Amino acid sequence: MTDHAQVSKTHDGQFSIMHPIMRSIIQGSGIGHSLWLVMASVLHCISDINLLFKYVDDTNLLVPENTDVDLAVEFGNIQKWADSNGMVINLHKTKEIVLHRPHPRRWSLPKPIDSMEQVQSAKVLGVIFQSTFSFVDHVDYILKICSHRIFC
């Protein structure tokens, strides 16, 4: 156990109670970046067709419709990798979005993976993607931000 703890502050200025940090690397430590690079470099997709986009604390898996290894198997591989490296996947924050044309012919929504929520839109690196490739939600979000900043 360390002598480090964390507190969260909400948008309305309220603070959570202090919780001790039981594991992980302290943000800003010299070893944090190097350790993440080593850990993330060994995480790969099973299939060469599927893509894995890794960011500091987010990982996005892209599995096309016509692939040799389906989403459930690829996600199982990621879970196995996380378990063997002492990491925990937050399943409450794990989402599945199925991208498709707005009015596809002969298309049906695939069954979601167990314990994973299937959503119609998802925010990835600040961009809101909608399952139908529409960017209405993202444009509305940007206009809302602009409106708030102009008001200030």
Summary of the structure (lengths in Angstrom):
residues: 152
radius of gyration: 19.1
end to end distance: 44.3
largest distance: 58.7
contacts: 287
relative contact order: 0.08
helix: 26%
strand: 18%
